[in-house]
Each structure stands twice: as C-alpha cells, then as structure tokens.
C-alpha cells in the first residue's frame, strides 16, 4: 500500500547527447545562449518523462499532444473530454472543482502543474519544478549536414525538374545537459484539500525517479538518437526541514575526460547546517558507461 510523500527534495538530472539534437529551436538547431553555450528548456525533459509515463507505464498523462479521428491536434477541452468524458457540473464554481479534481488525478499534472483555459480557468502549481538544462561539457560544437528527400518539390516552378528536395539537419557533437529540479508536496496541498483527493504518494515518487532515469533514453527518435539519461542525483530532506538549496546546475561540472565532477555539490551538502537536514542522498548512473568523481559523502548508489 502506498503512503503519502511529505518530504522536500532537491536534485539534478544529467542528459548526455552524442551526435544528437536533444532540444532543437524552431530552425532545427540545438538551442544556444547568447554566449554560445548550448542549453535545453525544461519542456524537453518534461516531455521525455511524460512520454515514458504514457508509453512505458501506461499512466494517464493530460498535457500531451493527441490527434482526433481526422488527424487534427485536439483542443484543450477536447483532450479533457477524451480522458474524462463530458463536463457534469453546470455551476461555474462547481465546474472548476470538477476539472481540478480530474486533472489532479493525472500524474503529469500532480508533478508539473498546468494551466487550463477552456471551459473553465484553472492554474495548478505542480510539486516538481525543473530548470533549463545547461551543457556543462567544455565544448559546444554544432554541425549541420545535408539530407535528400526521395521526392521532387511540387512547388518547383519548372515542371521538368528532375531534382529531389534537399534539406539540412543539425546535431551537437557532444553535450552533457544538467537540469536542476526540486520537489515540494505542499505545492498542491490546498488544491488536494479542496477536491478531497490524494496528494503526492510514494508510488508517484517512484515513477518520477523512473522517468528521470529512463525518459530521455526511452524516447529514441531519429533526431534524438544518442540522447540518453546519464545521471540522477536525488537529495531528500528530513521531514519538516526548511533548508533551501541552490541550483545544482552551477555546481556540477563535466571535465575534458567526460567525468561528472560533483565536488562542489559534495562541499555544499557537507555544510553543518545542511548535512543535519538531509535524510538520504541517492545517485543513479551506470558505472560501466559513466564516470562520476567526488561523490557526496553517504551517497547510496543505484544503477540508472
């Protein structure tokens, strides 16, 4: 039987991308900051987790693209009807509670929250907040290559043209993206109380860890082939702890030998006012594939 999960968590997920495009912009290029460092939005990691929950764990995931019978993307209200059937309440205030209760029954809404602006208007602050991921590898080498379609361009002005369509695809030679995340079950406490539902449970946390360990690797498209989950650091605080930890993105380093260096994290977690507030430190990675140095004291190691 699952028990309520009431503790706060800080951590980071490292996503490795070799000759791959983990998170492209609308031009098809890996995203870059003005200083040239490659990054990925939080949406990229969340998408991989949502996809893993939906496809591998058969979980109900609400904020995910789906197509109608005519192969058109469903609207927000159409997606709601797909999952929950027709709206039952006519009173606007009761309708808001009905929609809120149903949405909080979806794993992705419990963790990542969401805004519903359709038949009614609701905003939910999720329990898991994920930051943009920054490439911490020493290089940010992007390359493009031409690809050829087997079809002629139908818009070509010349009807006698025998040339097929050319295109380009872009890849990052190597990247190690670090996403910071935090978990705070209190974020949905009031909403759960309003609808009389279940808050965050131990089973939910297990699924979050699984998504953070496997989601990027599981989503193996042509563009993302070579993008894999590399490491998960999970720092769970004791019940009632009020300690606030900074982003781990600036504390995790990846050196020229591609080893993940956690020395700054180790130093932070060893601080007396922090060490006494920590219940457990968990590290998930594959030892034959990934090298991690300066692991925090007391870390419990698991295979990713």
ChimeraX attribute file (.defattr): number of C-alpha atoms within 10 A of each C-alpha:
attribute: neighborCount
match mode: 1-to-1
recipient: residues
	/A:1	4
	/A:2	9
	/A:3	11
	/A:4	14
	/A:5	17
	/A:6	18
	/A:7	17
	/A:8	23
	/A:9	22
	/A:10	22
	/A:11	23
	/A:12	25
	/A:13	26
	/A:14	27
	/A:15	27
	/A:16	23
	/A:17	25
	/A:18	17
	/A:19	19
	/A:20	24
	/A:21	27
	/A:22	28
	/A:23	25
	/A:24	21
	/A:25	12
	/A:26	8
	/A:27	9
	/A:28	15
	/A:29	19
	/A:30	22
	/A:31	20
	/A:32	17
	/A:33	10
	/A:34	7
	/A:35	6
	/A:36	11
	/A:37	16
	/A:38	24
	/A:39	24
	/A:40	25
	/A:41	18
	/A:42	17
	/A:43	14
	/A:44	15
	/A:45	25
	/A:46	20
	/A:47	17
	/A:48	20
	/A:49	25
	/A:50	24
	/A:51	21
	/A:52	24
	/A:53	21
	/A:54	17
	/A:55	14
	/A:56	13
	/A:57	13
	/A:58	10
	/A:59	16
	/A:60	18
	/A:61	20
	/A:62	23
	/A:63	20
	/A:64	13
	/A:65	11
	/A:66	14
	/A:67	11
	/A:68	12
	/A:69	7
	/A:70	6
	/A:71	8
	/A:72	9
	/A:73	13
	/A:74	16
	/A:75	14
	/A:76	16
	/A:77	15
	/A:78	16
	/A:79	19
	/A:80	21
	/A:81	12
	/A:82	14
	/A:83	14
	/A:84	12
	/A:85	10
	/A:86	11
	/A:87	13
	/A:88	10
	/A:89	13
	/A:90	9
	/A:91	8
	/A:92	12
	/A:93	10
	/A:94	12
	/A:95	17
	/A:96	17
	/A:97	17
	/A:98	15
	/A:99	21
	/A:100	22
	/A:101	19
	/A:102	16
	/A:103	25
	/A:104	25
	/A:105	16
	/A:106	17
	/A:107	21
	/A:108	28
	/A:109	23
	/A:110	24
	/A:111	25
	/A:112	18
	/A:113	22
	/A:114	18
	/A:115	12
	/A:116	19
	/A:117	11
	/A:118	12
	/A:119	14
	/A:120	14
	/A:121	13
	/A:122	15
	/A:123	11
	/A:124	19
	/A:125	17
	/A:126	20
	/A:127	22
	/A:128	21
	/A:129	17
	/A:130	19
	/A:131	19
	/A:132	17
	/A:133	25
	/A:134	23
	/A:135	25
	/A:136	24
	/A:137	22
	/A:138	16
	/A:139	16
	/A:140	18
	/A:141	15
	/A:142	18
	/A:143	13
	/A:144	12
	/A:145	9
	/A:146	9
	/A:147	11
	/A:148	11
	/A:149	11
	/A:150	10
	/A:151	11
	/A:152	14
	/A:153	16
	/A:154	11
	/A:155	7
	/A:156	11
	/A:157	8
	/A:158	9
	/A:159	10
	/A:160	7
	/A:161	11
	/A:162	10
	/A:163	13
	/A:164	12
	/A:165	14
	/A:166	13
	/A:167	9
	/A:168	11
	/A:169	14
	/A:170	19
	/A:171	23
	/A:172	23
	/A:173	15
	/A:174	22
	/A:175	29
	/A:176	29
	/A:177	25
	/A:178	30
	/A:179	26
	/A:180	23
	/A:181	21
	/A:182	20
	/A:183	21
	/A:184	19
	/A:185	20
	/A:186	18
	/A:187	19
	/A:188	21
	/A:189	16
	/A:190	11
	/A:191	18
	/A:192	18
	/A:193	12
	/A:194	12
	/A:195	15
	/A:196	10
	/A:197	14
	/A:198	15
	/A:199	23
	/A:200	26
	/A:201	14
	/A:202	14
	/A:203	13
	/A:204	19
	/A:205	15
	/A:206	11
	/A:207	17
	/A:208	20
	/A:209	18
	/A:210	17
	/A:211	24
	/A:212	27
	/A:213	25
	/A:214	21
	/A:215	25
	/A:216	28
	/A:217	21
	/A:218	19
	/A:219	18
	/A:220	14
	/A:221	11
	/A:222	9
	/A:223	17
	/A:224	20
	/A:225	18
	/A:226	18
	/A:227	25
	/A:228	23
	/A:229	25
	/A:230	26
	/A:231	26
	/A:232	25
	/A:233	27
	/A:234	21
	/A:235	21
	/A:236	20
	/A:237	22
	/A:238	17
	/A:239	13
	/A:240	10
	/A:241	15
	/A:242	10
	/A:243	12
	/A:244	12
	/A:245	14
	/A:246	12
	/A:247	17
	/A:248	22
	/A:249	23
	/A:250	13
	/A:251	17
	/A:252	21
	/A:253	22
	/A:254	21
	/A:255	12
	/A:256	10
	/A:257	9
	/A:258	17
	/A:259	14
	/A:260	23
	/A:261	18
	/A:262	20
	/A:263	17
	/A:264	17
	/A:265	21
	/A:266	18
	/A:267	14
	/A:268	18
	/A:269	20
	/A:270	15
	/A:271	10
	/A:272	9
	/A:273	11
	/A:274	15
	/A:275	14
	/A:276	13
	/A:277	17
	/A:278	19
	/A:279	14
	/A:280	15
	/A:281	21
	/A:282	16
	/A:283	21
	/A:284	21
	/A:285	20
	/A:286	16
	/A:287	12
	/A:288	6
	/A:289	7
	/A:290	14
	/A:291	16
	/A:292	17
	/A:293	12
	/A:294	13
	/A:295	20
	/A:296	20
	/A:297	12
	/A:298	10
	/A:299	16
	/A:300	13
	/A:301	15
	/A:302	12
	/A:303	11
	/A:304	17
